[in-house]
Amino acid sequence: MKNESYQLDETATDAVFQALASRERRRMLDLIRGSPGCIVADLLSAFEMSRIGVLKHLRVLEEADLVVSERSGRERRLYVNTLPLRAIHRRWSDEFDDFWAGKLLDLKQKIETGE
């Protein structure tokens, strides 16, 4: 999903970086991304920590808007939300993308005109 209007304020950006600072939380994101719609119990079996520990890490990911959950009966289905990551990427890459796109167009023109 591409959403150019999705932006993060500084507090939200800090929350994303804080969430990504933990190896366990990055691994949780990888597991959820690899199995969209997995349930909390799936995460519990993948980590050697208490249920409370897993839920605390999951809460940090949800507060950073990196994970969204959907109730399905007694279970919570988990999904990765990539929009915060895309907003951070776009924040620093857009001007570089524009710069290099311009350089490539200049090179293309020089090649085509034989300069």
N, C-alpha and C positions, 0 to 999 in steps of 0.2 A: 504494500500500500504506500503510495507516494503522497505526502501531504506537506506542501511547501509552507503552509500557514502555521504548522505546529512549531512553536518556539518555547524555549525554556527561560525562565528568569534565573537570576544568579543563585537563589536558594534551591531551585529545582536542579540546576546544574551541579551544585555542591552535593545534593542528595544522590545523584546518579554516580558521581565519582566516588563518594563514600561507599555506596553499595558495591561498586566494582572493585574497591580496594581489597575485598576479602576473597581469598582463593576459594573458600567454600561456596560463597554466593555466586562467583563466576561459574563454578562447576554446576550449581543448581540451575543457572540459566542455560548452560549447555544441555543438561538433562531434559529440561522442560522444552527447549527448542527442538531437541531430537525426538521428543514424544509429546507433541501438542495435545492438550487435553488430559495429560496424566493427572493423577490425584496425589494428594499430600502423602498418602501411604507409600506411593512409589518412591518419593524422596527419602522417606524414613528408612527404607531398606537399602538405599544407596550410600548412606552416611553412617559412620560410627559415632553418633552423638545422640543425645536424648531427643525425644519428641519436642520438648520445649525449646531445645537448641535449634532444631530445624525450623520450628515455627517462628522463632526470633529472627533468623536469617531471612526467612520468607517474608516476614513483615517489613524488613528493611527494603527488600526488593520491590514489594508492593508500594511502599511509601515513596519510592523513587520512580514509580510508574513503569518499572521494567517488567513486572509480572502483573497480569490481571487474572482474577479468578472468577469463576462462574459456578454458582450453586447448582448441583444436580442431585436432588434428594438430600441425603446426608453427606454427600461428598462435595469437595471443591475441586473443580477442574481448573488446571493452571495453563496459562498461555504466556508466551513472551511478547512484550510490546516493544517493537524496535524503534518506535517514533522518537523517544528521548535520545537514543544513540544516533539516529539520523540527524537530529537537530544539532547535536554536539559536533558531529562530523561536518555538517554543512557550515557551522559557525566558522571553522578554520579552513575548510577546503575550498569554498566557493571562489575566493579571490585567487587562490593558486590555480584552480581549474581554469578560470578566465585567463590568467596570465599564460599558462601553457597552451591553452586553445589558441590564443593569439599567436604564439610562437610557431605552433604547428601550421597555422594558416599562412604565416609569412614564409615558412619553409616550403610549403606546397606551391605557393605562388612563384617562388624563386626557381624551383625545380621545373615547373610547367613553362616558365618564360625563358629558361636557360640562363638565368643570371648566376 
